[in-house]
Amino acid sequence: MAAPWLARASSQLARRAARRLLSSPAAAPSQHRLCPPGPWLLSSVPPPAGDRRGFCSVRRFTGESSAAAVAVADEEAPENGLVAGGGDQQAIDFPGGKVSFVAEMNFLPESQRERINCYRVLDDDGRTISGSIFQEVSKELAIKMYSEMVTLQVMDTIFFEAQRQGRISFYLTSHGEEAINIASAAALTIDDIVLPQMKNVQGDFHAALNFAAVMEAPVIFFCRNNGWAISTPTNEQFRSDGAVIRGQAYGMRSIRVDGNDALAVYSAVHTAREMAIKEGRPILVEALTYRVSHHSTSDDSTKYRPVDEIEHWRTVRDPVSRYRKWVQGNGWWCDADESELRNNVRQELLKAIQVAERMPKPPLSELFTDVYDEVPSNLREQERLLRDTIKKHPADYPADVHI
Amino acid sequence: MLGAARRQLGSAPMLGQVLRRLRPATSARAYSAAAKEMTVREALNSALDEEMSADPSVFLMGEEVGEYQGAYKITKGLLDKYGPDRVLDTPITEAGFTGIAVGAAYQGLRPVVEFMTFNFSMQAIDHIINSAAKSNYMSAGQINVPIVFRGPNGAAAGVGAQHSQCYAAWYAHVPGLKVLAPYSAEDARGLLKAAIRDPDPVVFLENELLYGESFPISAEVLDSSFSLPIGKAKVEREGKDVTIIAYSKMVGYALQAAEILSKEGISAEVINLRSIRPLDRAAINASVRKTNRLVTVEESFPQHGVGAEICMSVVEESFEYLDAPVERIAGADVPMPYAANLERMAVPQVDDIVRAAKRTCYRSVPMAATA
């Protein structure tokens, strides 16, 4: 496990070292580099002077930044460090790259006039939009994707019910978001590592994107924007144009995709994966969708949004039926297949629930094991005391915890 | 040990008495007398070096650990020796790099994460506790996290409220974490090696003011296979009248207090906890059963601190052995003042320990600290 990670890290670091060489004063200055590599890996950090207390990170910059060294060829760098940029514009090589000056005071607007466009392939009736570019899927893969979407839909219904019946304690459904779950996974291979999270964008999301961009890690950051964080709508969560716009802020390529379009999600993730691997870069994918379901079994979303809004997205915008229309349009699916699938899936799930419910609950020892690699003495002691108590008062001990 | 006594005494006449009471630092094995000295900094550096050499999956991460040689020079020379694959300089995002390190540990690597001080670990505490400490339990033993979080903890000198907090009680509260606090160079070497080899997440609380302190060190400790057991306290000084329990820098203060007390006919036993979680309750209680009196010493805030846990352990197991109420010496219950005179008043001094020990011995002394 360790070796491939280190090998990849090595090659990335080797690439970075090579780029550092290119941008050093010794190398050919013909390539104009806007972004010197890894700001914290300055090639000429002077040795620390004396016994400084260094608990605040302090960057020391040498007199000559690497960007200065790669000034545009033919230009003589004037002594004051200014580089002519044409006309009466001037530029200076601050750390981080050359920037041109302007005399007007221009604030960047807080938002673009238009939102970032959304990639889609299938129209609302499940027909491919003419001129659309997408990744072809075989009949086998198309049917597999559809079957999994249906399975997810049926599973959500059954398990939501099970929670209401008190058979499980908590559940979150993915109604209206099935295309995202399945199509994104379909575009990956079994060896790709998936780290799914139910996490609204915070803290280490930003650190992760920043890190990945700087380290040039082959990672796909897949952000499902379903419009809600429990009862908080997105316009109260952030004022940027969704998540996709943040890609550029971190120096990362990004795309916005129609999350209810299984083919678009599949294509975008497929392409993102290729880019990530071949180019050694992270990609941010924002899939727009709508959370048809309540946040969880503990939530009643009719309390904070109109019922007809939910209904609209549940019916007209349903990703499962939309994709089904496309699969059927190709002659790969029919109504008989549909009833058979739904029936089989339902039976399979009900059977799985029965099997799970019959499984014995964890025994008493499981309470104490795996806190650490080895059970510590205090827990061994507690278990011993507990077992003694159980022996003395067997009638008071719960029947569903096996000794 | 002998070297330490000599250092603390300063004057020869008491030496004979002291030597009779002190126990040799190493066991009965016939190692030559401690001729070598080592600073805590050197001890930590050599431990990291040796463990990285022995196991290629061990790597370091943190701010300034590489090119800068470490904010406190603990990782000096390691980037040159092991290269940027094994010593990673990170951007200023504890949440970011701690998350990455824990993820690496999930995949079988053995990261040693440096926090420039443990105050900054609060930026990453969700990862330390929820991503690291609880994973083995939540995964029924399938995801173990062999990670070490290390760095200076507690008060330094003049670094102000936000840079002076002690996190021993915070992290020792959590099942799934191990929490160590070395005092001497031997502690630093042995405990850090044990921490790196341990399959569980370990919080390793160093002390900035101890980095430069020198301790005598035996040949056994210098061996690359040396390690100390986690969860075992050390009796630094044997005594029979009162037990003084401390960790980290306060062990030094406790030893000084014991010296002063011995001149007044009070024989203090000083215990260096070494391990905050698991706490060596057996050693604590064995000592209190012997002396019948207890003083706990910590530099951190008093409420819900390590001293409170030690006291409770003694009340639970050795209540009838106590001849006096337990005395708890801790820092003042205020954010650390910046003004040097007030800072001095906000942390325990040797005199505070001496007075507390005397109170347990019914030598009535006013509670208030001297000006």
Boltz contact constraints between the chains, C-beta under 6 A:
constraints:
  - contact:
      token1: [A, 1]
      token2: [B, 107]
      max_distance: 6.0
  - contact:
      token1: [A, 1]
      token2: [B, 108]
      max_distance: 6.0
  - contact:
      token1: [A, 2]
      token2: [B, 57]
      max_distance: 6.0
  - contact:
      token1: [A, 2]
      token2: [B, 108]
      max_distance: 6.0
  - contact:
      token1: [A, 2]
      token2: [B, 109]
      max_distance: 6.0
  - contact:
      token1: [A, 6]
      token2: [B, 85]
      max_distance: 6.0
  - contact:
      token1: [A, 9]
      token2: [B, 85]
      max_distance: 6.0
  - contact:
      token1: [A, 10]
      token2: [B, 85]
      max_distance: 6.0
  - contact:
      token1: [A, 13]
      token2: [B, 84]
      max_distance: 6.0
  - contact:
      token1: [A, 40]
      token2: [B, 89]
      max_distance: 6.0
  - contact:
      token1: [A, 45]
      token2: [B, 67]
      max_distance: 6.0
  - contact:
      token1: [A, 54]
      token2: [B, 71]
      max_distance: 6.0
  - contact:
      token1: [A, 55]
      token2: [B, 71]
      max_distance: 6.0
  - contact:
      token1: [A, 55]
      token2: [B, 116]
      max_distance: 6.0
  - contact:
      token1: [A, 55]
      token2: [B, 117]
      max_distance: 6.0
  - contact:
      token1: [A, 57]
      token2: [B, 63]
      max_distance: 6.0
  - contact:
      token1: [A, 57]
      token2: [B, 92]
      max_distance: 6.0
  - contact:
      token1: [A, 203]
      token2: [B, 95]
      max_distance: 6.0
  - contact:
      token1: [A, 204]
      token2: [B, 95]
      max_distance: 6.0
  - contact:
      token1: [A, 204]
      token2: [B, 96]
      max_distance: 6.0
  - contact:
      token1: [A, 204]
      token2: [B, 99]
      max_distance: 6.0
  - contact:
      token1: [A, 207]
      token2: [B, 93]
      max_distance: 6.0
  - contact:
      token1: [A, 207]
      token2: [B, 95]
      max_distance: 6.0
  - contact:
      token1: [A, 207]
      token2: [B, 96]
      max_distance: 6.0
  - contact:
      token1: [A, 211]
      token2: [B, 96]
      max_distance: 6.0
  - contact:
      token1: [A, 370]
      token2: [B, 136]
      max_distance: 6.0
  - contact:
      token1: [A, 370]
      token2: [B, 137]
      max_distance: 6.0
  - contact:
      token1: [A, 370]
      token2: [B, 140]
      max_distance: 6.0
  - contact:
      token1: [A, 370]
      token2: [B, 141]
      max_distance: 6.0
  - contact:
      token1: [A, 371]
      token2: [B, 137]
      max_distance: 6.0
  - contact:
      token1: [A, 371]
      token2: [B, 175]
      max_distance: 6.0
  - contact:
      token1: [A, 371]
      token2: [B, 176]
      max_distance: 6.0
  - contact:
      token1: [A, 372]
      token2: [B, 200]
      max_distance: 6.0
  - contact:
      token1: [A, 373]
      token2: [B, 199]
      max_distance: 6.0
  - contact:
      token1: [A, 373]
      token2: [B, 200]
      max_distance: 6.0
  - contact:
      token1: [A, 376]
      token2: [B, 278]
      max_distance: 6.0
